[in-house]
Amino acid sequence: MVERKWLYIYLVLPILLLIFFVADVLLGSEIISLSRALSAFSGEDASYVSAILFRYRIPKALTALAVGVALSISGLQMQTVFRNPLADPYILGVSSGAGLGVAMFLLTCNVFGISILSGAMQNLGHAFAACIGAAAVMLVMLFISARLRDIMAMLILGMMIGSAAGALVSLLQYFSDAVALKSYVMWTMGSVGNVTNLQLAILLSVVLLGIIFVIASIKTLNVLMIGEDYARSLGYNVKKSRTAIIVAATVMTGVATAFCGPVGFIGVAVPHVARMILHEADHRYLVPATMLLGGVTMLFCDVLSQLPGQQASLPVNTVTALLGIPVVVLVIMRNQKIV
């Protein structure tokens, strides 16, 4: 059985990751052949193909990979800490906080007559406002968690804060004009194709640090999965460990949301798919499998959203929802012993 797990983690999933990364680079409104792509990489083809690959397709694929990894391992950490199979990276209201920040940015621009029509203003403004909103919610939750003993109370309060932020967003939408409202709706649909080089560098750096942290926390995650009382009996500082894991997951989620919008269902569905494939709850196996599978899934969703060969494209959130919802339904049915 161990050999089978390592086969998935180190052979099958990396091959799938490479296949879908290449597919995401080559497929789109303009389908690029592998030979032309190799010519562009070697410097022999200096046509528009090189511009498409290096300025748009490769950064987009790297963004999809980073977002998939970030949301997947964040979801795994949240499910372990809260011991809730339906927990996801947004469960503490990070997505709602980011959405509130973006909505406030758009309304403020509208009130003061600042134009948000330019792409630079939209990208920079959205990302900065979303980071501020997500950070504000995280700080509130950390302040509250320091005074709570029950992890479930923190979960409920996080959901309430998220609902309050959502209510404020609805109010701001009501007073927004058509341009600001459309811009906000487009942000909520999610996109991995509007990230600048600086934002991509920040995203990759944060995700890399998050990966290092979660690998270092594998033993702690295994202990917390058994129970907090058991962790205390082994000498773990449960509150400190729990807070560190939540902060790491929230930071990764907040940065991914700020740059790419609230991409749904990846964080809640991918960890369960990894468990189903491995038939294992040990985080020594789950963490690498979840990271790889998250990257594969997000790249696959991005390929589908591009509608290869067509000029139109779909919001990436639509595709992730269509793939993620059946997994969530299956998890609920299995927990209820229906299947």
N, C-alpha and C positions, 0 to 999 in steps of 0.2 A: 504493500500500500504506500509506503514511504517513497518507493521508487516512482510510483505513478504520480504522486504529488509533485515531486521534483521535475518529472517529465513535463507536466503542465506549466510549471513556473519558469523553467529554464529553457524549454524547447518550443512548445506549442504557442504559448502566449507571446514570446518575443518575435516569433516568425509572423504571427498575425499582426503584431504591432508594426513590423517593418512593411508588411503588405499594405495595410491600410494607410500608413504614412505616405508611401509612394503613391497610392491611389488618390489620396487627398491632394497631393502635389500635382498630379497629372490630369485629374478630372475637374471639370468645371464648365463654364459656358464655352470656353475654348479648350478642346481636348488636345493635350500635347502627347505626342508619341514618346516612348521611352528613349528611342534613338536621338530625337531632337533634344530631349532633356539632358542626356549624357553629353551631347555636343555643346550644350550651353554650359554645363559644369566644367568641361575641358577647355572652354574659351574659344572653341571653333565656331560657335554660332552666336553672333553678337546682335541678332535681330530682336524683335519685340518679345520673343519667347523668353529670352534671358530676363527681360524686365518683368514679365509676368511671374516667372519663377522666383526671382530673388527679392522683388519688391512686394509681392502679394502672396503667392501660393505657399512658399516655405515658411514665412512668418506666421501665416494663418494656420498651417499644420502644426507648427511648434506651439502656438497658442492653444489649439484644440487639445494637444497632448498634455500640456501643463494643466489646463483647466480640468481635464478628465482625471488626471492623477490627484490634483488638489482636492476636488470634490469627493472623490471616491474614498481616499484615506481619511478625509475629515468625517465623512459619513460613518466609516468603520469605527473611528474613535468615539463619535457621539453615541453610536449604538452600544458600544461597550461600556462607556462611562454611565449612561443612563439605563443600561440594561433593558433597552426598548428596541424591538426589531424594526419599528417604523420611524425611529429617530433619523434625522438627516442633518446636513451641515447648517441648514437654516432654522433649526428648531428653536434657537434662542433669540430669534428676531433679527439676525444679521441682515438678511435679505430685505426685510421691511425697513430697517434703519437705512440701508443703502438707497432703497427706493424713496424714502422720505427726503434724504439728502438731495437726490436728483430732482425730485418734485419741487423742493424749496429753491434750488438753483434756477430752475426754469421759471418759476413764478417771480422770483426776485429780478431776474433779467427782464421779464416782461414789465414789471412795475417801474423799473428804472430806465426803461427804453434801451437796454443793451441788446444788440443783435446776436442771436444764437444760430444764425443761418450758416455761418462758415463751419467747415468740417473741423478745423482746429479748435474753435471755441466749443463746439459740441463735445469732441473727444476729451479735451483737457478738463472742461467744466464738469462733464458728467462723471469722469473718473475721480476728480478731486472731491466733488460733492458726495459721491457714493462712499468714498473712503472715510470722509468725516462722519457721515450718517452711521456707517457700520461700526466705526470706532466708538462713537458715542453710545450705541447700544451695548457694545462689549464692555465698556467701562461701567455702565449702569449695572449690567449683570454681574460683573466682578464685585462691585460694591455690595450688591444684594447677597451674593453667594458667600461673602465673608461673614454674614450674619445668619446664615441658614445652616441647619444641620441635616435637613432632609433633602436629598437630591431631587426627589419628585416635586417638592415645592418650588425648587429652582426651575424645573421644567415647566411647570404651570405658569409661573411668573414670566418666564421667557415668552411663552405663547401669548400671554396677556399684553406684554409690551409690544410684541409683533402686531397684535390686533389693533392696539392703540395707534401705532405708527401707520398701519394700513388705513385706519379711519382718517387720520390727518392727511394722508396722501389723497384719499377720495375728496376731502374738502378742498385741497389745493387744486385738484383736477377740475372741480366744479367752477373755480374762478379763473382757470387758465384759458388762454385763447387757443384757436385751432392749431396754430403752428407749434406752440409749446406742448399742447396735449399730444399731438402726433409724434413729436420728438420723444416724449416720455414713453408713449406706447411702444415705439420702435425699440427703445432701450430695454423695456421689459421682455421683449421677444427674444433677446439674447443674440449675440453675434460674436464670432471669433475673428472676423475679418477687418475690424476697425482699430486694431491695436497698433500703436506707434512703436518704433524700435526701442525707445526709452521705456515705454510701458511693458513691452515684452521682456526687456532685460530685468525690470523690477519683478515681474511675474515669475520668471524662471528662477531668479535668486530666492524669492520667498518660498517657492515650491521646493527648491533644493534644500533649503534650511528645514522646511517642514518634513521632508523625507528623512533627513538625518535625525531629527527629533523623534519621529515616530518609530524609526528603527531602534533608537536608543531606549524607547519606552515599551518595547515589546513585552518584556518580563512584567512590567507594571500593568499593562493592559490585560495580560493573562490572569494576574492576581485579582484585579478589579472585576474581571468577568465572573469570577467565582463568588465574589461578594465583598463588601466593605469590611464586615466583621472579620472575615478571614485575612484580609489585607492588614488590618490593625494587629491581628495576632502574630503576623510575621514582622511587625515593626515598621510598616509603611505609614507615612504621614498621608492619610487618605485625602484630606482637604487640599494639601499642597500639591499632591500628584494629580488630583482631579482638576484643580485650577490650571495647572501647567498644560494639561492635555486639552482642556477647553480653549485656552488662549491660543495654543498652536493651531487647532482646528479652525477657530474663528478668524484668525489672521489670514490663513490661506483662503478661506471662504470669502472673507471680505475683499481681499485683493482681486480674486477671480471675479467676484460679482461686480466690483467697481469697473473693471476694464471690459468685461464681456456681458454684463447683465446677469440677472438671476436665472442661471441655467438649471432647470429643475430635473428631478428624478434620478440623475446620475448618482448623487450621494446616497440615496436611500436604496436604489436597486442593485448597483454593482456589488457592494459587499455581500448581498444575499446570493447573487449569481456565483461569486467566488466560493461561498460556503457550499452551494449545491454542487459545484464542479469538484471540489476537493473532498467533500464530506468531512470537513475538519473545522474545529473551532479554535485551534491553536494559532495564535497570532504570528508565530514564526513562519507559518505557511500562508496565513491569510493576508498579512501585510504586503509581501511582494506580489502575490497573485492579484490582490485588489488594485494595487498601483498599475500593474500591467494591463489588467482587464479594463480599468477606468480609462487608460489611454486609448486602448483598442476601441472601446465603445464610443468615446467622444469623437475619434477620428472617423469611425463608421457613420455616426450621426451627421458629421459635417459633410462627408461625401454625399449622403442622401439629400441633405438640405440644399446642395448646390444644383441638383437636377442636371447631371452631366449632359452636355450637348444642348442645353436650353439656355435662353437668355434670362429667364426668371429664376428665382431661388426661393426657398422656404425659410422661415425663421427656425433657427436651430432648436429653440424650445419646443416647437411643434413635434419635431422628430424625436427628441429625447422623451417627451411625454408619451408618444405612441409606443415607444419601446419600453419605457419604464413602468407605465401603469399596469400592464399584464403581470410584471414581476411582483409588484406590490400586492395585487389581487391574489396571486398565487401564494405569497407569504401569509396573508391573512387567512386564506382557506386552509393552508397547512397547519397554522396555529390553532385553528378551530376544528382540526381533524376532519375537514370536509374532503380533502384529497390525501 
